[in-house]
Amino acid sequence: MPTSVIPTPKIISAAARSLVVEWETQDEVEQTGTYQLSRGEEADPELLVVYEGSDTNVEIHDLKPETRYRIKLRVRESPELGGDWSKEYAEIEGRTTDETLSARLTNQLFRAVGNNDAEAIRRITSDHGKEVSLEMRDRFGKTMLMNACQSASRGVVEALLKAGASDTATTRSGKTPLSLAATYGNLRAVEALLDRSTETLDSQDLGGSTPLMWAAENATSKHPHGVAIVELLLDKGASVNIEDARQQTALDRLCATSGSISAARAMLEKGARIITEVDKHNNVHMTTLMSAALNGHRDLCVELMDRWGVDPRARTEFGNCY
């Protein structure tokens, strides 16, 4: 493939730790529309592949401030030409910018969260409280506290909360830090957040899901603290019969997912709704017992029948029993 068929990339923006590269497609050449972008420091002969795909606008992350980089673009040849990455390439150079004190401290805080280093967080926020912004987002749109709630210790979460991190901020999908902690089974984060405030206890994301719903779904062996999180949310006053966008409660979702008997019992003791009859006119196509049976939760079915008196003879809208 001739060199002239390789699109010429250009730097459209530069920051201290990233460069945004863009190029135009060339429909007239025999290529697949799949690109490979590599980068390397100016004096380093080794190149690291940072992107492969069809996008023509790519942000290269995790770079060093005030550093010049070589950037190479290749295209995947058409099957008729072998389908390999082109031997020819287009190469440009770009330089990252200086990093302000605020940006440096923000990056240090994100790294401290990733390293589960509560002491570093306390030190940075104590020494540079006016220079740091705890509400800065990473490339996934999450704040430091949101990241911490996924896997960090209680100490890290408490350090961020004490420094002023918002526990009501939401992700792009509307999840609060509490919802994230419940989803990832981080009991210590849930405890720290609820000790701070119960304001987001019943917060609903864009799909109508509450922290209790996420906890109920994830009360599995993969998340050994799942049941404890359900119980803690209920003890703090979580509403057990809120419906999501599909008109499902936390118990409905548990029957379709985790099937945890302990979590179900905790919710039932708080008054969780049991659907005992199908009502297609109100968009109720399955009872609670049917859902548990359909999803293979035998022990949960026994629990519902023996402890909660659910009648197994209820019929579907087609007249069938499960």
C-alpha positions in Angstrom: 0.0 0.0 0.0 1.5 3.4 -0.9 2.3 5.8 1.8 -0.1 8.4 0.4 -3.1 6.3 1.3 -2.4 6.7 5.1 -4.5 9.4 6.6 -2.5 12.2 8.2 -3.3 12.6 11.9 -3.1 15.9 13.7 -3.1 17.0 17.3 -6.3 18.9 18.0 -5.8 19.5 21.7 -3.1 18.9 24.3 -3.2 18.7 28.1 -0.6 17.8 30.7 -1.3 14.0 30.6 -3.2 13.5 27.4 -3.3 14.3 23.6 -6.3 14.3 21.4 -5.5 13.0 17.9 -7.8 13.2 14.8 -7.6 12.3 11.2 -9.9 12.1 8.1 -11.0 9.0 6.4 -10.0 8.3 2.9 -12.8 6.4 1.1 -11.0 6.0 -2.1 -8.2 3.8 -0.8 -8.4 0.0 -0.3 -8.6 -0.2 3.5 -11.0 -1.5 6.0 -11.6 1.7 8.1 -9.8 0.2 11.0 -6.9 2.1 12.5 -4.0 1.5 14.9 -2.5 4.3 16.9 0.9 4.0 18.6 2.8 6.4 20.8 6.3 6.7 22.2 8.4 9.3 23.9 10.6 11.3 21.5 13.9 9.4 22.4 12.3 6.0 23.0 12.5 3.6 20.0 9.8 1.5 21.5 6.2 2.3 20.5 3.1 1.4 22.6 -0.2 0.6 20.8 -2.8 2.8 22.4 -5.8 2.3 20.1 -7.2 -0.1 17.5 -10.6 0.5 16.1 -12.7 2.6 13.7 -12.8 5.9 15.5 -11.0 8.8 13.9 -10.8 10.9 17.0 -8.8 9.4 19.9 -7.7 10.7 23.2 -4.3 9.2 24.4 -4.2 9.1 28.2 -1.6 8.5 30.9 1.2 10.7 29.4 3.9 12.7 31.1 3.6 16.5 31.4 5.9 18.6 29.2 7.0 15.6 27.2 7.3 15.3 23.4 5.7 12.2 21.9 5.9 10.5 18.5 2.6 9.3 17.3 2.1 6.8 14.4 -1.0 5.8 12.6 -1.5 2.7 10.5 -4.5 1.3 8.7 -5.6 -2.3 8.3 -5.4 -3.4 4.7 -8.4 -4.8 2.9 -8.7 -8.6 2.8 -7.6 -8.6 -0.9 -4.2 -7.1 0.3 -3.8 -9.5 3.2 -5.8 -7.9 5.9 -2.7 -7.0 7.9 -1.6 -3.7 9.4 0.0 -1.5 6.7 3.8 -1.4 6.7 3.6 2.3 5.9 2.5 4.7 8.5 1.9 8.4 9.1 3.9 9.9 11.9 3.5 13.2 13.8 4.9 14.7 17.0 3.0 16.3 19.8 3.9 17.7 23.2 2.0 17.6 26.4 1.6 20.8 28.4 2.7 21.9 31.9 0.6 20.6 34.8 -0.7 23.1 37.2 -0.5 22.5 41.0 -4.2 21.8 41.1 -4.0 19.2 38.4 -1.0 17.6 40.0 -2.7 17.3 43.3 -5.9 16.0 41.7 -3.9 13.2 39.9 -2.2 12.4 43.2 -5.5 12.1 44.9 -6.9 9.8 42.2 -3.7 7.6 42.6 -4.1 7.6 46.3 -7.6 6.3 46.0 -6.4 3.6 43.6 -3.7 2.6 46.0 -6.1 2.6 48.9 -3.9 5.2 50.7 -6.1 7.0 53.2 -3.0 8.7 54.8 -2.0 10.3 51.5 -5.5 11.6 51.0 -5.6 13.2 54.5 -2.2 14.7 53.9 -3.0 16.2 50.5 -6.4 17.6 51.5 -5.0 19.0 54.8 -2.0 20.7 53.2 -3.6 21.8 49.9 -7.3 22.1 50.7 -7.8 25.3 48.6 -5.9 23.9 45.6 -7.7 20.6 45.1 -11.1 19.9 43.6 -12.6 16.7 45.0 -15.3 16.8 42.3 -13.0 16.4 39.4 -14.0 13.4 37.2 -11.9 10.7 35.6 -12.3 9.6 32.0 -15.3 7.5 33.0 -17.1 10.4 34.6 -16.6 9.3 38.2 -15.3 11.4 41.1 -12.7 10.2 43.6 -15.4 9.3 46.1 -17.3 7.2 43.4 -14.0 5.3 42.7 -13.4 4.8 46.3 -16.9 3.4 46.9 -16.2 0.6 44.4 -13.3 -1.0 46.2 -11.5 1.2 48.7 -11.4 0.9 52.4 -13.6 2.7 54.9 -10.7 4.9 55.8 -10.3 6.2 52.3 -14.0 6.9 52.0 -14.1 8.7 55.3 -11.0 10.8 54.4 -12.7 12.0 51.2 -16.0 12.7 53.0 -14.2 14.6 55.8 -12.4 16.7 53.1 -15.7 17.7 51.6 -16.4 15.2 48.8 -20.0 15.2 47.7 -22.0 12.0 48.5 -24.9 13.2 46.3 -23.1 13.6 43.0 -24.1 11.1 40.4 -22.5 9.2 37.5 -23.7 9.6 33.9 -26.3 6.9 34.6 -27.5 8.7 37.7 -25.8 6.4 40.3 -24.7 8.0 43.6 -21.7 6.8 45.6 -24.0 4.8 47.8 -25.5 3.0 44.8 -21.9 2.2 43.5 -20.9 0.9 46.9 -24.0 -1.3 47.0 -23.4 -2.6 43.5 -19.8 -3.5 44.1 -20.5 -5.0 47.5 -18.3 -2.6 49.5 -19.9 -2.9 52.9 -17.3 -0.6 54.6 -18.0 2.2 52.1 -21.8 1.8 52.6 -21.3 2.1 56.4 -19.2 5.2 56.0 -21.7 6.9 53.7 -24.7 6.1 55.8 -22.9 7.2 59.0 -22.4 10.5 57.2 -25.9 10.9 55.8 -29.0 8.9 54.6 -30.0 11.6 52.1 -29.3 9.2 49.1 -30.8 6.1 50.8 -33.6 5.9 48.3 -32.0 7.8 45.4 -33.0 6.4 42.0 -30.7 6.3 39.0 -31.8 6.9 35.4 -33.3 3.4 35.3 -35.2 3.9 38.6 -32.9 1.6 40.6 -32.2 2.3 44.2 -29.2 1.2 46.3 -31.4 -1.5 47.8 -32.2 -2.9 44.4 -28.5 -3.1 43.4 -27.6 -4.7 46.8 -30.4 -7.3 46.4 -29.2 -8.2 42.9 -25.6 -8.6 44.1 -26.3 -10.6 47.3 -24.3 -13.5 45.8 -21.2 -15.5 46.7 -19.2 -13.1 44.5 -20.1 -10.3 47.0 -19.9 -11.9 50.4 -21.1 -8.7 52.1 -24.2 -8.4 49.9 -26.7 -9.6 52.5 -25.2 -7.4 55.2 -25.5 -4.4 52.9 -29.2 -5.2 52.3 -29.8 -5.5 56.0 -27.9 -2.3 56.7 -29.9 -0.3 54.1 -33.1 -1.6 55.6 -32.0 -0.8 59.2 -31.3 2.7 58.0 -34.8 3.0 56.6 -34.6 2.1 52.9 -38.0 1.9 51.3 -38.6 -1.7 50.3 -41.4 -1.2 47.7 -40.1 1.5 45.4 -40.5 0.5 41.8 -37.9 0.9 39.1 -38.7 2.0 35.5 -39.9 -1.6 34.8 -42.2 -1.5 37.8 -40.0 -4.0 39.7 -39.2 -3.7 43.4 -36.0 -4.9 45.1 -37.6 -8.3 45.9 -38.8 -8.7 42.3 -35.3 -8.1 41.1 -33.8 -10.4 43.7 -36.1 -13.3 42.5 -34.8 -12.7 38.9 -31.1 -12.5 39.9 -29.3 -13.5 43.1 -32.2 -15.5 44.7 -30.6 -14.9 48.2 -32.9 -16.3 50.9 -31.4 -14.2 53.6 -31.7 -10.9 51.7 -35.3 -11.8 50.6 -36.2 -12.6 54.2 -34.8 -9.3 55.5 -36.9 -7.4 52.9 -40.0 -9.5 53.6 -39.8 -8.8 57.3 -39.8 -5.1 56.4 -43.0 -5.5 54.3 -41.7 -6.3 50.8 -44.6 -6.8 48.4 -45.3 -10.3 47.4 -47.2 -10.6 44.1 -49.6 -13.5 44.4 -51.8 -13.2 41.3 -51.1 -12.4 37.6 -52.9 -9.3 36.4 -52.2 -8.6 32.8 -54.4 -5.6 32.7 -52.0 -3.9 35.2 -48.9 -5.3 33.4 -48.3 -8.0 36.1 -47.4 -11.1 34.1 -45.7 -13.2 36.8 -46.0 -13.8 40.6 -43.1 -13.5 43.0 -43.0 -17.3 43.3 -43.1 -17.8 39.5 -40.2 -15.5 39.1 -38.1 -17.4 41.7 -39.0 -20.7 40.1 -38.3 -19.6 36.6 -34.8 -18.5 37.6 -34.0 -21.7 39.4 -34.1 -20.5 43.0 -35.5 -23.7 44.6 -34.7 -22.8 48.2 -36.2 -19.3 47.7 -39.4 -21.0 46.4 -39.5 -23.2 49.5 -39.0 -20.1 51.7 -41.9 -18.2 50.0 -44.3 -21.2 50.4 -43.4 -22.5 53.8 -42.6 -19.3 55.7 -44.7 -16.7 53.9 -47.6 -18.9 52.8 -47.4 -18.2 49.1 -49.9 -20.4 47.1 -48.1 -22.4 44.4 -51.3 -23.0 42.5 -51.4 -19.5 41.0 -51.6 -19.6 37.2 -50.0 -17.6 34.5 -52.1 -15.5 32.1 -52.0 -18.6 29.8 -53.5 -20.8 32.6 -50.2 -22.6 33.5 -48.7 -23.4 36.9 -45.0 -23.2 37.5 
